[in-house]
């Protein structure tokens, strides 16, 4: 099953905690079940997106890295 | 997770203001209410329409620390002020000026940055802190 991305957020070159802050702002505009894709270069973001997902209940569906860019796919609770 | 976080922000150097803003934004992003109590030089940094301040750092920063902070700012790192403004956008962040520090700095409510929500005494701070964690920065 392919995942349909509702919105993409470019958080590359932003320092901690801005990738998470921008994600929290973006997800407010989405409906439950919508999927948000985020790209980031902050080295702390792998652990941060995992933690944010666990605490807020927004599901982290995918997490990968390519050429130094982290990509996170989240489904809104 | 909705355990409240209370911060006494005493320091007015840019590095400590940035650290407080980062902790606040992170807490707001996970749904924790944050209550910031501005005391002394922390309050001094929240003057409205103040003249642009020279960048101030904690003494341990030294010239190399200042250069590193300047480089990150030039690379586009959000300022502590912007970080706090965005934290307010995503969560419950209440910023209150300590009334004793208002007297000390001879400030009135109109002298405060719009990020400041009000003025309170220490008893109101402890009520807001309730059973949550308290940080002194």
N, CA and C atoms of all chains as a GROMACS GRO file, in nm:
protein
  642
    1UNK      N    1   0.085  -0.120   0.000
    1UNK     CA    2   0.000   0.000   0.000
    1UNK      C    3   0.088   0.124   0.000
    2UNK      N    4   0.066   0.213  -0.092
    2UNK     CA    5   0.144   0.336  -0.091
    2UNK      C    6   0.077   0.438   0.002
    3UNK      N    7   0.162   0.515   0.067
    3UNK     CA    8   0.111   0.615   0.160
    3UNK      C    9   0.090   0.746   0.084
    4UNK      N   10  -0.024   0.803   0.104
    4UNK     CA   11  -0.053   0.930   0.038
    4UNK      C   12  -0.012   1.046   0.130
    5UNK      N   13   0.084   1.125   0.084
    5UNK     CA   14   0.136   1.236   0.166
    5UNK      C   15   0.041   1.357   0.154
    6UNK      N   16  -0.007   1.404   0.267
    6UNK     CA   17  -0.097   1.520   0.266
    6UNK      C   18  -0.020   1.651   0.255
    7UNK      N   19   0.098   1.655   0.321
    7UNK     CA   20   0.175   1.780   0.323
    7UNK      C   21   0.323   1.748   0.342
    8UNK      N   22   0.409   1.825   0.278
    8UNK     CA   23   0.554   1.808   0.297
    8UNK      C   24   0.610   1.933   0.363
    9UNK      N   25   0.702   1.911   0.455
    9UNK     CA   26   0.762   2.022   0.528
    9UNK      C   27   0.913   2.014   0.512
   10UNK      N   28   0.972   2.122   0.467
   10UNK     CA   29   1.118   2.128   0.451
   10UNK      C   30   1.177   2.194   0.575
   11UNK      N   31   1.236   2.112   0.663
   11UNK     CA   32   1.298   2.164   0.785
   11UNK      C   33   1.450   2.149   0.777
   12UNK      N   34   1.502   2.140   0.655
   12UNK     CA   35   1.647   2.126   0.640
   12UNK      C   36   1.716   2.254   0.683
   13UNK      N   37   1.836   2.239   0.735
   13UNK     CA   38   1.920   2.351   0.780
   13UNK      C   39   1.863   2.427   0.900
   14UNK      N   40   1.763   2.371   0.965
   14UNK     CA   41   1.712   2.433   1.088
   14UNK      C   42   1.773   2.362   1.208
   15UNK      N   43   1.814   2.443   1.308
   15UNK     CA   44   1.870   2.386   1.431
   15UNK      C   45   1.758   2.341   1.524
   16UNK      N   46   1.795   2.249   1.613
   16UNK     CA   47   1.705   2.207   1.720
   16UNK      C   48   1.661   2.329   1.798
   17UNK      N   49   1.536   2.346   1.838
   17UNK     CA   50   1.425   2.252   1.824
   17UNK      C   51   1.332   2.285   1.706
   18UNK      N   52   1.381   2.364   1.611
   18UNK     CA   53   1.290   2.415   1.507
   18UNK      C   54   1.226   2.307   1.419
   19UNK      N   55   1.295   2.197   1.385
   19UNK     CA   56   1.225   2.095   1.306
   19UNK      C   57   1.099   2.043   1.377
   20UNK      N   58   1.109   2.022   1.507
   20UNK     CA   59   0.993   1.974   1.583
   20UNK      C   60   0.888   2.084   1.597
   21UNK      N   61   0.934   2.207   1.621
   21UNK     CA   62   0.840   2.319   1.635
   21UNK      C   63   0.761   2.339   1.506
   22UNK      N   64   0.832   2.337   1.392
   22UNK     CA   65   0.765   2.354   1.262
   22UNK      C   66   0.669   2.237   1.235
   23UNK      N   67   0.709   2.117   1.279
   23UNK     CA   68   0.624   1.999   1.262
   23UNK      C   69   0.496   2.014   1.346
   24UNK      N   70   0.513   2.060   1.470
   24UNK     CA   71   0.396   2.078   1.558
   24UNK      C   72   0.302   2.182   1.501
   25UNK      N   73   0.358   2.287   1.438
   25UNK     CA   74   0.273   2.391   1.377
   25UNK      C   75   0.200   2.332   1.255
   26UNK      N   76   0.275   2.258   1.172
   26UNK     CA   77   0.216   2.204   1.048
   26UNK      C   78   0.107   2.102   1.078
   27UNK      N   79   0.127   2.019   1.178
   27UNK     CA   80   0.032   1.911   1.202
   27UNK      C   81  -0.101   1.964   1.256
   28UNK      N   82  -0.095   2.084   1.313
   28UNK     CA   83  -0.220   2.145   1.362
   28UNK      C   84  -0.318   2.174   1.249
   29UNK      N   85  -0.263   2.197   1.129
   29UNK     CA   86  -0.348   2.234   1.014
   29UNK      C   87  -0.406   2.109   0.945
   30UNK      N   88  -0.361   1.989   0.986
   30UNK     CA   89  -0.405   1.866   0.920
   30UNK      C   90  -0.520   1.800   0.996
   31UNK      N   91  -0.589   1.710   0.927
   31UNK     CA   92  -0.697   1.635   0.990
   31UNK      C   93  -0.642   1.501   1.040
   32UNK      N   94  -0.714   1.442   1.133
   32UNK     CA   95  -0.674   1.312   1.188
   32UNK      C   96  -0.660   1.211   1.074
   33UNK      N   97  -0.548   1.137   1.072
   33UNK     CA   98  -0.525   1.038   0.967
   33UNK      C   99  -0.441   1.092   0.851
   34UNK      N  100  -0.431   1.226   0.840
   34UNK     CA  101  -0.348   1.285   0.735
   34UNK      C  102  -0.201   1.254   0.759
   35UNK      N  103  -0.124   1.255   0.651
   35UNK     CA  104   0.017   1.218   0.661
   35UNK      C  105   0.106   1.337   0.629
   36UNK      N  106   0.202   1.363   0.718
   36UNK     CA  107   0.297   1.474   0.702
   36UNK      C  108   0.436   1.417   0.679
   37UNK      N  109   0.503   1.467   0.576
   37UNK     CA  110   0.641   1.426   0.547
   37UNK      C  111   0.733   1.542   0.583
   38UNK      N  112   0.839   1.513   0.658
   38UNK     CA  113   0.932   1.617   0.702
   38UNK      C  114   1.074   1.580   0.662
   39UNK      N  115   1.147   1.674   0.604
   39UNK     CA  116   1.290   1.651   0.581
   39UNK      C  117   1.369   1.744   0.672
   40UNK      N  118   1.476   1.689   0.730
   40UNK     CA  119   1.554   1.766   0.828
   40UNK      C  120   1.701   1.725   0.821
   41UNK      N  121   1.787   1.816   0.864
   41UNK     CA  122   1.930   1.785   0.869
   41UNK      C  123   1.986   1.791   1.011
   42UNK      N  124   1.905   1.834   1.107
   42UNK     CA  125   1.950   1.839   1.247
   42UNK      C  126   1.983   1.698   1.295
   43UNK      N  127   2.109   1.674   1.339
   43UNK     CA  128   2.148   1.538   1.378
   43UNK      C  129   2.068   1.483   1.497
   44UNK      N  130   2.007   1.572   1.574
   44UNK     CA  131   1.927   1.525   1.688
   44UNK      C  132   1.786   1.483   1.647
   45UNK      N  133   1.752   1.506   1.521
   45UNK     CA  134   1.612   1.489   1.483
   45UNK      C  135   1.565   1.343   1.483
   46UNK      N  136   1.656   1.246   1.463
   46UNK     CA  137   1.614   1.105   1.462
   46UNK      C  138   1.554   1.067   1.597
   47UNK      N  139   1.627   1.099   1.703
   47UNK     CA  140   1.575   1.068   1.836
   47UNK      C  141   1.456   1.159   1.871
   48UNK      N  142   1.463   1.284   1.826
   48UNK     CA  143   1.357   1.379   1.861
   48UNK      C  144   1.223   1.342   1.796
   49UNK      N  145   1.225   1.303   1.670
   49UNK     CA  146   1.098   1.268   1.605
   49UNK      C  147   1.039   1.140   1.665
   50UNK      N  148   1.128   1.047   1.701
   50UNK     CA  149   1.082   0.924   1.767
   50UNK      C  150   1.015   0.960   1.901
   51UNK      N  151   1.082   1.047   1.979
   51UNK     CA  152   1.028   1.087   2.110
   51UNK      C  153   0.897   1.165   2.095
   52UNK      N  154   0.898   1.257   1.998
   52UNK     CA  155   0.777   1.340   1.978
   52UNK      C  156   0.658   1.252   1.940
   53UNK      N  157   0.683   1.154   1.855
   53UNK     CA  158   0.577   1.061   1.814
   53UNK      C  159   0.524   0.983   1.934
   54UNK      N  160   0.616   0.932   2.016
   54UNK     CA  161   0.576   0.854   2.134
   54UNK      C  162   0.492   0.937   2.231
   55UNK      N  163   0.534   1.062   2.253
   55UNK     CA  164   0.465   1.144   2.353
   55UNK      C  165   0.331   1.195   2.302
   56UNK      N  166   0.328   1.240   2.175
   56UNK     CA  167   0.206   1.303   2.125
   56UNK      C  168   0.108   1.203   2.064
   57UNK      N  169   0.155   1.082   2.032
   57UNK     CA  170   0.065   0.982   1.974
   57UNK      C  171   0.048   0.993   1.824
   58UNK      N  172   0.116   1.090   1.763
   58UNK     CA  173   0.118   1.097   1.617
   58UNK      C  174   0.217   0.991   1.568
   59UNK      N  175   0.169   0.901   1.483
   59UNK     CA  176   0.248   0.781   1.451
   59UNK      C  177   0.361   0.812   1.352
   60UNK      N  178   0.482   0.766   1.387
   60UNK     CA  179   0.596   0.778   1.296
   60UNK      C  180   0.595   0.654   1.206
   61UNK      N  181   0.551   0.672   1.082
   61UNK     CA  182   0.534   0.557   0.992
   61UNK      C  183   0.666   0.519   0.926
   62UNK      N  184   0.744   0.619   0.888
   62UNK     CA  185   0.872   0.592   0.823
   62UNK      C  186   0.977   0.688   0.875
   63UNK      N  187   1.100   0.640   0.880
   63UNK     CA  188   1.214   0.723   0.920
   63UNK      C  189   1.335   0.671   0.843
   64UNK      N  190   1.392   0.752   0.759
   64UNK     CA  191   1.513   0.707   0.688
   64UNK      C  192   1.606   0.825   0.662
   65UNK      N  193   1.722   0.794   0.608
   65UNK     CA  194   1.821   0.899   0.580
   65UNK      C  195   1.881   0.874   0.443
   66UNK      N  196   1.897   0.983   0.369
   66UNK     CA  197   1.960   0.974   0.238
   66UNK      C  198   2.045   1.098   0.216
   67UNK      N  199   2.173   1.076   0.184
   67UNK     CA  200   2.267   1.185   0.158
   67UNK      C  201   2.265   1.290   0.270
   68UNK      N  202   2.259   1.245   0.392
   68UNK     CA  203   2.265   1.337   0.506
   68UNK      C  204   2.134   1.408   0.537
   69UNK      N  205   2.029   1.374   0.465
   69UNK     CA  206   1.898   1.435   0.493
   69UNK      C  207   1.806   1.329   0.555
   70UNK      N  208   1.756   1.359   0.672
   70UNK     CA  209   1.662   1.268   0.739
   70UNK      C  210   1.522   1.294   0.687
   71UNK      N  211   1.445   1.186   0.676
   71UNK     CA  212   1.308   1.200   0.627
   71UNK      C  213   1.218   1.127   0.726
   72UNK      N  214   1.115   1.195   0.766
   72UNK     CA  215   1.019   1.138   0.862
   72UNK      C  216   0.879   1.148   0.803
   73UNK      N  217   0.804   1.039   0.817
   73UNK     CA  218   0.665   1.039   0.771
   73UNK      C  219   0.577   1.011   0.892
   74UNK      N  220   0.486   1.105   0.918
   74UNK     CA  221   0.403   1.097   1.039
   74UNK      C  222   0.255   1.096   1.003
   75UNK      N  223   0.180   1.012   1.073
   75UNK     CA  224   0.035   1.014   1.056
   75UNK      C  225  -0.028   1.082   1.176
   76UNK      N  226  -0.109   1.184   1.152
   76UNK     CA  227  -0.170   1.258   1.263
   76UNK      C  228  -0.268   1.170   1.339
   77UNK      N  229  -0.260   1.179   1.472
   77UNK     CA  230  -0.349   1.102   1.561
   77UNK      C  231  -0.493   1.142   1.536
   78UNK      N  232   0.159   1.357   2.769
   78UNK     CA  233   0.240   1.414   2.879
   78UNK      C  234   0.198   1.559   2.899
   79UNK      N  235   0.137   1.588   3.014
   79UNK     CA  236   0.094   1.727   3.034
   79UNK      C  237   0.142   1.782   3.168
   80UNK      N  238   0.250   1.724   3.219
   80UNK     CA  239   0.306   1.775   3.345
   80UNK      C  240   0.361   1.915   3.323
   81UNK      N  241   0.317   2.012   3.405
   81UNK     CA  242   0.363   2.149   3.381
   81UNK      C  243   0.511   2.168   3.412
   82UNK      N  244   0.570   2.264   3.342
   82UNK     CA  245   0.710   2.299   3.363
   82UNK      C  246   0.714   2.447   3.400
   83UNK      N  247   0.782   2.477   3.509
   83UNK     CA  248   0.795   2.617   3.551
   83UNK      C  249   0.942   2.657   3.543
   84UNK      N  250   0.968   2.772   3.485
   84UNK     CA  251   1.106   2.818   3.470
   84UNK      C  252   1.120   2.955   3.533
   85UNK      N  253   1.214   2.968   3.628
   85UNK     CA  254   1.255   3.100   3.673
   85UNK      C  255   1.369   3.142   3.582
   86UNK      N  256   1.342   3.239   3.497
   86UNK     CA  257   1.444   3.286   3.403
   86UNK      C  258   1.507   3.411   3.460
   87UNK      N  259   1.624   3.392   3.523
   87UNK     CA  260   1.694   3.498   3.595
   87UNK      C  261   1.800   3.565   3.507
   88UNK      N  262   1.858   3.485   3.419
   88UNK     CA  263   1.974   3.531   3.340
   88UNK      C  264   1.931   3.608   3.216
   89UNK      N  265   2.007   3.709   3.182
   89UNK     CA  266   1.975   3.788   3.064
   89UNK      C  267   2.077   3.774   2.953
   90UNK      N  268   2.167   3.676   2.964
   90UNK     CA  269   2.264   3.658   2.855
   90UNK      C  270   2.197   3.577   2.744
   91UNK      N  271   2.239   3.604   2.621
   91UNK     CA  272   2.172   3.544   2.505
   91UNK      C  273   2.179   3.392   2.504
   92UNK      N  274   2.290   3.336   2.553
   92UNK     CA  275   2.301   3.189   2.551
   92UNK      C  276   2.199   3.125   2.646
   93UNK      N  277   2.183   3.183   2.765
   93UNK     CA  278   2.087   3.125   2.861
   93UNK      C  279   1.944   3.152   2.818
   94UNK      N  280   1.920   3.268   2.756
   94UNK     CA  281   1.786   3.294   2.702
   94UNK      C  282   1.754   3.194   2.592
   95UNK      N  283   1.854   3.161   2.510
   95UNK     CA  284   1.834   3.063   2.402
   95UNK      C  285   1.806   2.924   2.462
   96UNK      N  286   1.882   2.887   2.564
   96UNK     CA  287   1.861   2.756   2.626
   96UNK      C  288   1.720   2.747   2.685
   97UNK      N  289   1.676   2.854   2.750
   97UNK     CA  290   1.541   2.856   2.808
   97UNK      C  291   1.436   2.847   2.698
   98UNK      N  292   1.461   2.916   2.585
   98UNK     CA  293   1.364   2.915   2.475
   98UNK      C  294   1.356   2.776   2.411
   99UNK      N  295   1.471   2.710   2.399
   99UNK     CA  296   1.473   2.574   2.341
   99UNK      C  297   1.397   2.477   2.430
  100UNK      N  298   1.422   2.483   2.561
  100UNK     CA  299   1.352   2.394   2.654
  100UNK      C  300   1.202   2.422   2.652
  101UNK      N  301   1.166   2.548   2.643
  101UNK     CA  302   1.024   2.586   2.638
  101UNK      C  303   0.957   2.535   2.511
  102UNK      N  304   1.023   2.555   2.397
  102UNK     CA  305   0.964   2.511   2.270
  102UNK      C  306   0.949   2.359   2.267
  103UNK      N  307   1.049   2.289   2.319
  103UNK     CA  308   1.042   2.143   2.322
  103UNK      C  309   0.929   2.094   2.410
  104UNK      N  310   0.911   2.157   2.525
  104UNK     CA  311   0.802   2.119   2.616
  104UNK      C  312   0.667   2.150   2.552
  105UNK      N  313   0.656   2.266   2.488
  105UNK     CA  314   0.530   2.304   2.424
  105UNK      C  315   0.495   2.207   2.312
  106UNK      N  316   0.597   2.158   2.241
  106UNK     CA  317   0.574   2.068   2.128
  106UNK      C  318   0.520   1.932   2.173
  107UNK      N  319   0.545   1.895   2.298
  107UNK     CA  320   0.491   1.768   2.347
  107UNK      C  321   0.373   1.789   2.442
  108UNK      N  322   0.318   1.910   2.440
  108UNK     CA  323   0.194   1.935   2.513
  108UNK      C  324   0.209   1.970   2.660
  109UNK      N  325   0.330   2.003   2.703
  109UNK     CA  326   0.346   2.042   2.843
  109UNK      C  327   0.326   2.192   2.859
  110UNK      N  328   0.239   2.235   2.949
  110UNK     CA  329   0.224   2.378   2.974
  110UNK      C  330   0.354   2.433   3.037
  111UNK      N  331   0.396   2.551   2.995
  111UNK     CA  332   0.518   2.611   3.048
  111UNK      C  333   0.485   2.747   3.106
  112UNK      N  334   0.537   2.770   3.225
  112UNK     CA  335   0.517   2.898   3.294
  112UNK      C  336   0.655   2.958   3.318
  113UNK      N  337   0.681   3.073   3.259
  113UNK     CA  338   0.812   3.138   3.273
  113UNK      C  339   0.797   3.262   3.362
  114UNK      N  340   0.882   3.268   3.463
  114UNK     CA  341   0.882   3.380   3.558
  114UNK      C  342   1.010   3.459   3.533
  115UNK      N  343   0.997   3.583   3.487
  115UNK     CA  344   1.114   3.664   3.450
  115UNK      C  345   1.164   3.742   3.570
  116UNK      N  346   1.285   3.709   3.614
  116UNK     CA  347   1.343   3.777   3.730
  116UNK      C  348   1.473   3.848   3.690
  117UNK      N  349   1.499   3.959   3.753
  117UNK     CA  350   1.623   4.034   3.734
  117UNK      C  351   1.660   4.051   3.587
  118UNK      N  352   1.777   3.997   3.547
  118UNK     CA  353   1.833   4.028   3.413
  118UNK      C  354   1.757   3.951   3.305
  119UNK      N  355   1.687   3.846   3.348
  119UNK     CA  356   1.597   3.780   3.254
  119UNK      C  357   1.487   3.875   3.212
  120UNK      N  358   1.432   3.948   3.309
  120UNK     CA  359   1.328   4.047   3.277
  120UNK      C  360   1.386   4.162   3.195
  121UNK      N  361   1.507   4.202   3.228
  121UNK     CA  362   1.572   4.315   3.158
  121UNK      C  363   1.579   4.289   3.006
  122UNK      N  364   1.588   4.161   2.967
  122UNK     CA  365   1.598   4.125   2.825
  122UNK      C  366   1.463   4.136   2.754
  123UNK      N  367   1.355   4.153   2.831
  123UNK     CA  368   1.221   4.158   2.772
  123UNK      C  369   1.162   4.299   2.771
  124UNK      N  370   1.249   4.398   2.754
  124UNK     CA  371   1.200   4.536   2.742
  124UNK      C  372   1.142   4.556   2.602
  125UNK      N  373   1.031   4.629   2.597
  125UNK     CA  374   0.971   4.660   2.467
  125UNK      C  375   1.054   4.768   2.397
  126UNK      N  376   1.066   4.754   2.266
  126UNK     CA  377   1.131   4.857   2.185
  126UNK      C  378   1.266   4.901   2.241
  127UNK      N  379   1.334   4.808   2.306
  127UNK     CA  380   1.464   4.843   2.359
  127UNK      C  381   1.562   4.867   2.246
  128UNK      N  382   1.665   4.944   2.274
  128UNK     CA  383   1.770   4.963   2.174
  128UNK      C  384   1.829   4.825   2.144
  129UNK      N  385   1.871   4.800   2.019
  129UNK     CA  386   1.932   4.670   1.987
  129UNK      C  387   2.047   4.643   2.084
  130UNK      N  388   2.043   4.525   2.144
  130UNK     CA  389   2.142   4.497   2.246
  130UNK      C  390   2.266   4.434   2.185
  131UNK      N  391   2.376   4.462   2.247
  131UNK     CA  392   2.498   4.391   2.212
  131UNK      C  393   2.479   4.247   2.258
  132UNK      N  394   2.532   4.150   2.181
  132UNK     CA  395   2.513   4.011   2.222
  132UNK      C  396   2.591   3.983   2.350
  133UNK      N  397   2.521   3.935   2.452
  133UNK     CA  398   2.582   3.906   2.581
  133UNK      C  399   2.585   3.756   2.602
  134UNK      N  400   2.697   3.704   2.650
  134UNK     CA  401   2.706   3.561   2.680
  134UNK      C  402   2.757   3.541   2.821
  135UNK      N  403   2.733   3.422   2.874
  135UNK     CA  404   2.787   3.386   3.005
  135UNK      C  405   2.939   3.396   2.999
  136UNK      N  406   3.004   3.431   3.113
  136UNK     CA  407   3.149   3.456   3.110
  136UNK      C  408   3.230   3.338   3.058
  137UNK      N  409   3.181   3.214   3.080
  137UNK     CA  410   3.260   3.098   3.037
  137UNK      C  411   3.265   3.084   2.885
  138UNK      N  412   3.182   3.159   2.812
  138UNK     CA  413   3.180   3.148   2.666
  138UNK      C  414   3.314   3.191   2.606
  139UNK      N  415   3.368   3.302   2.655
  139UNK     CA  416   3.495   3.351   2.601
  139UNK      C  417   3.480   3.394   2.455
  140UNK      N  418   3.589   3.443   2.395
  140UNK     CA  419   3.583   3.490   2.256
  140UNK      C  420   3.547   3.378   2.157
  141UNK      N  421   3.594   3.255   2.183
  141UNK     CA  422   3.562   3.144   2.092
  141UNK      C  423   3.415   3.109   2.098
  142UNK      N  424   3.360   3.113   2.218
  142UNK     CA  425   3.218   3.085   2.234
  142UNK      C  426   3.133   3.190   2.163
  143UNK      N  427   3.176   3.315   2.176
  143UNK     CA  428   3.103   3.423   2.108
  143UNK      C  429   3.107   3.403   1.957
  144UNK      N  430   3.225   3.365   1.904
  144UNK     CA  431   3.237   3.342   1.759
  144UNK      C  432   3.145   3.227   1.716
  145UNK      N  433   3.137   3.121   1.796
  145UNK     CA  434   3.053   3.006   1.762
  145UNK      C  435   2.906   3.045   1.761
  146UNK      N  436   2.866   3.124   1.860
  146UNK     CA  437   2.726   3.169   1.868
  146UNK      C  438   2.693   3.260   1.751
  147UNK      N  439   2.786   3.349   1.718
  147UNK     CA  440   2.766   3.440   1.604
  147UNK      C  441   2.752   3.361   1.474
  148UNK      N  442   2.833   3.255   1.460
  148UNK     CA  443   2.830   3.175   1.336
  148UNK      C  444   2.696   3.105   1.321
  149UNK      N  445   2.644   3.051   1.431
  149UNK     CA  446   2.515   2.981   1.426
  149UNK      C  447   2.403   3.080   1.393
  150UNK      N  448   2.411   3.200   1.449
  150UNK     CA  449   2.309   3.302   1.421
  150UNK      C  450   2.316   3.344   1.273
  151UNK      N  451   2.438   3.359   1.222
  151UNK     CA  452   2.455   3.397   1.081
  151UNK      C  453   2.401   3.288   0.989
  152UNK      N  454   2.415   3.161   1.034
  152UNK     CA  455   2.366   3.048   0.954
  152UNK      C  456   2.213   3.038   0.957
  153UNK      N  457   2.149   3.125   1.036
  153UNK     CA  458   2.003   3.129   1.032
  153UNK      C  459   1.934   3.068   1.152
  154UNK      N  460   2.008   3.038   1.259
  154UNK     CA  461   1.942   2.985   1.380
  154UNK      C  462   1.839   3.086   1.430
  155UNK      N  463   1.721   3.036   1.464
  155UNK     CA  464   1.616   3.124   1.516
  155UNK      C  465   1.666   3.188   1.645
  156UNK      N  466   1.637   3.316   1.664
  156UNK     CA  467   1.676   3.385   1.787
  156UNK      C  468   1.593   3.331   1.903
  157UNK      N  469   1.636   3.358   2.025
  157UNK     CA  470   1.559   3.313   2.141
  157UNK      C  471   1.419   3.374   2.138
  158UNK      N  472   1.411   3.497   2.089
  158UNK     CA  473   1.283   3.566   2.085
  158UNK      C  474   1.187   3.497   1.986
  159UNK      N  475   1.237   3.466   1.867
  159UNK     CA  476   1.155   3.395   1.767
  159UNK      C  477   1.114   3.257   1.818
  160UNK      N  478   1.208   3.189   1.883
  160UNK     CA  479   1.180   3.054   1.934
  160UNK      C  480   1.067   3.057   2.036
  161UNK      N  481   1.071   3.158   2.124
  161UNK     CA  482   0.964   3.170   2.225
  161UNK      C  483   0.831   3.204   2.158
  162UNK      N  484   0.836   3.293   2.057
  162UNK     CA  485   0.712   3.330   1.987
  162UNK      C  486   0.649   3.207   1.923
  163UNK      N  487   0.732   3.120   1.865
  163UNK     CA  488   0.677   3.000   1.801
  163UNK      C  489   0.632   2.898   1.904
  164UNK      N  490   0.699   2.894   2.018
  164UNK     CA  491   0.655   2.804   2.126
  164UNK      C  492   0.514   2.843   2.171
  165UNK      N  493   0.488   2.973   2.174
  165UNK     CA  494   0.354   3.020   2.213
  165UNK      C  495   0.250   2.980   2.109
  166UNK      N  496   0.295   2.967   1.984
  166UNK     CA  497   0.204   2.931   1.876
  166UNK      C  498   0.160   2.784   1.888
  167UNK      N  499   0.250   2.698   1.936
  167UNK     CA  500   0.217   2.554   1.937
  167UNK      C  501   0.166   2.505   2.072
  168UNK      N  502   0.184   2.581   2.177
  168UNK     CA  503   0.145   2.528   2.307
  168UNK      C  504   0.103   2.635   2.405
  169UNK      N  505   0.091   2.590   2.529
  169UNK     CA  506   0.046   2.679   2.635
  169UNK      C  507   0.170   2.733   2.706
  170UNK      N  508   0.208   2.855   2.671
  170UNK     CA  509   0.328   2.916   2.729
  170UNK      C  510   0.288   3.050   2.789
  171UNK      N  511   0.303   3.060   2.920
  171UNK     CA  512   0.263   3.182   2.991
  171UNK      C  513   0.390   3.249   3.044
  172UNK      N  514   0.415   3.372   3.000
  172UNK     CA  515   0.536   3.443   3.042
  172UNK      C  516   0.496   3.559   3.133
  173UNK      N  517   0.546   3.556   3.257
  173UNK     CA  518   0.508   3.654   3.358
  173UNK      C  519   0.631   3.725   3.414
  174UNK      N  520   0.619   3.856   3.432
  174UNK     CA  521   0.727   3.935   3.491
  174UNK      C  522   0.715   3.932   3.642
  175UNK      N  523   0.827   3.914   3.709
  175UNK     CA  524   0.833   3.918   3.856
  175UNK      C  525   0.812   4.063   3.902
  176UNK      N  526   0.718   4.085   3.993
  176UNK     CA  527   0.684   4.223   4.028
  176UNK      C  528   0.799   4.293   4.103
  177UNK      N  529   0.876   4.218   4.181
  177UNK     CA  530   0.992   4.278   4.248
  177UNK      C  531   1.094   4.328   4.145
  178UNK      N  532   1.116   4.246   4.041
  178UNK     CA  533   1.211   4.285   3.937
  178UNK      C  534   1.159   4.404   3.857
  179UNK      N  535   1.026   4.416   3.844
  179UNK     CA  536   0.968   4.533   3.778
  179UNK      C  537   1.006   4.658   3.855
  180UNK      N  538   0.999   4.651   3.989
  180UNK     CA  539   1.036   4.764   4.075
  180UNK      C  540   1.186   4.794   4.062
  181UNK      N  541   1.265   4.688   4.066
  181UNK     CA  542   1.411   4.701   4.059
  181UNK      C  543   1.454   4.774   3.932
  182UNK      N  544   1.392   4.737   3.820
  182UNK     CA  545   1.430   4.794   3.690
  182UNK      C  546   1.346   4.917   3.654
  183UNK      N  547   1.259   4.955   3.747
  183UNK     CA  548   1.170   5.071   3.728
  183UNK      C  549   1.091   5.060   3.597
  184UNK      N  550   1.027   4.945   3.581
  184UNK     CA  551   0.948   4.920   3.460
  184UNK      C  552   0.800   4.922   3.492
  185UNK      N  553   0.720   4.967   3.395
  185UNK     CA  554   0.576   4.957   3.402
  185UNK      C  555   0.529   4.857   3.297
  186UNK      N  556   0.400   4.818   3.304
  186UNK     CA  557   0.349   4.718   3.210
  186UNK      C  558   0.372   4.756   3.063
  187UNK      N  559   0.370   4.886   3.032
  187UNK     CA  560   0.387   4.928   2.893
  187UNK      C  561   0.531   4.916   2.844
  188UNK      N  562   0.623   4.893   2.938
  188UNK     CA  563   0.764   4.884   2.900
  188UNK      C  564   0.804   4.743   2.858
  189UNK      N  565   0.708   4.649   2.861
  189UNK     CA  566   0.743   4.508   2.839
  189UNK      C  567   0.717   4.462   2.696
  190UNK      N  568   0.801   4.371   2.653
  190UNK     CA  569   0.787   4.307   2.522
  190UNK      C  570   0.649   4.240   2.514
  191UNK      N  571   0.585   4.242   2.395
  191UNK     CA  572   0.452   4.180   2.381
  191UNK      C  573   0.450   4.030   2.412
  192UNK      N  574   0.566   3.965   2.417
  192UNK     CA  575   0.567   3.822   2.455
  192UNK      C  576   0.528   3.803   2.601
  193UNK      N  577   0.544   3.909   2.682
  193UNK     CA  578   0.514   3.898   2.825
  193UNK      C  579   0.363   3.910   2.846
  194UNK      N  580   0.306   3.810   2.915
  194UNK     CA  581   0.160   3.805   2.933
  194UNK      C  582   0.111   3.885   3.052
  195UNK      N  583   0.199   3.914   3.148
  195UNK     CA  584   0.153   3.986   3.266
  195UNK      C  585   0.261   3.998   3.371
  196UNK      N  586   0.220   4.052   3.486
  196UNK     CA  587   0.310   4.071   3.600
  196UNK      C  588   0.252   3.994   3.718
  197UNK      N  589   0.338   3.924   3.792
  197UNK     CA  590   0.288   3.850   3.908
  197UNK      C  591   0.393   3.847   4.019
  198UNK      N  592   0.350   3.810   4.137
  198UNK     CA  593   0.441   3.791   4.249
  198UNK      C  594   0.480   3.645   4.261
  199UNK      N  595   0.569   3.618   4.355
  199UNK     CA  596   0.626   3.484   4.366
  199UNK      C  597   0.522   3.380   4.408
  200UNK      N  598   0.421   3.424   4.483
  200UNK     CA  599   0.319   3.327   4.527
  200UNK      C  600   0.240   3.275   4.407
  201UNK      N  601   0.209   3.366   4.315
  201UNK     CA  602   0.139   3.323   4.193
  201UNK      C  603   0.226   3.229   4.111
  202UNK      N  604   0.358   3.254   4.113
  202UNK     CA  605   0.450   3.164   4.042
  202UNK      C  606   0.443   3.023   4.100
  203UNK      N  607   0.446   3.013   4.233
  203UNK     CA  608   0.445   2.880   4.295
  203UNK      C  609   0.311   2.811   4.277
  204UNK      N  610   0.205   2.889   4.270
  204UNK     CA  611   0.075   2.829   4.241
  204UNK      C  612   0.076   2.769   4.100
  205UNK      N  613   0.131   2.845   4.005
  205UNK     CA  614   0.137   2.795   3.867
  205UNK      C  615   0.229   2.674   3.857
  206UNK      N  616   0.338   2.674   3.934
  206UNK     CA  617   0.433   2.563   3.930
  206UNK      C  618   0.369   2.436   3.986
  207UNK      N  619   0.281   2.452   4.083
  207UNK     CA  620   0.210   2.342   4.151
  207UNK      C  621   0.303   2.223   4.174
  208UNK      N  622   0.267   2.107   4.123
  208UNK     CA  623   0.346   1.987   4.149
  208UNK      C  624   0.446   1.958   4.037
  209UNK      N  625   0.455   2.046   3.938
  209UNK     CA  626   0.541   2.020   3.823
  209UNK      C  627   0.688   2.050   3.853
  210UNK      N  628   0.770   2.030   3.752
  210UNK     CA  629   0.913   2.055   3.767
  210UNK      C  630   0.942   2.204   3.760
  211UNK      N  631   1.049   2.245   3.828
  211UNK     CA  632   1.091   2.385   3.828
  211UNK      C  633   1.238   2.394   3.787
  212UNK      N  634   1.265   2.482   3.693
  212UNK     CA  635   1.403   2.506   3.650
  212UNK      C  636   1.442   2.649   3.684
  213UNK      N  637   1.567   2.666   3.723
  213UNK     CA  638   1.622   2.801   3.745
  213UNK      C  639   1.732   2.823   3.643
  214UNK      N  640   1.713   2.921   3.557
  214UNK     CA  641   1.812   2.944   3.451
  214UNK      C  642   1.866   3.086   3.462
   0.00000   0.00000   0.00000
